[in-house]
């Protein structure tokens, strides 16, 4: 996350892991059209304090405490 102030979105590592299980099931003979659609269940919040300082912004300490990653 270069230059962004904050990001909230799906955890891509979790999506890749779940996609691998789908590939495994397909390779074992299941039909792709019969597999259930899965929604993302894991999200992550990343806050860039360096960008915030450059813009003269501050984040509440409670938000910083709940962030998955804080970039100094």
NORNORJO-V468283 format. One line per field, one symbol per residue. ss: DSSP state (H for helix, E for strand, L for the rest). phi: phi as a letter, one per 20 degrees, with the letter a starting at -180 (. if undefined). Layout:
ss->???
phi->???
This chain:
ss->LLLLLEEEEELHHHHHHHHHHHHHHHHLLLLHHHLLLLLLLLEEEEEEHHHHHHHLLLLLHHHHHHLLEEEL
phi->.dnfebbcafffffffffffffggfffeofegfeffedefdcccdccdffffffemdcdfgffffeffbcee
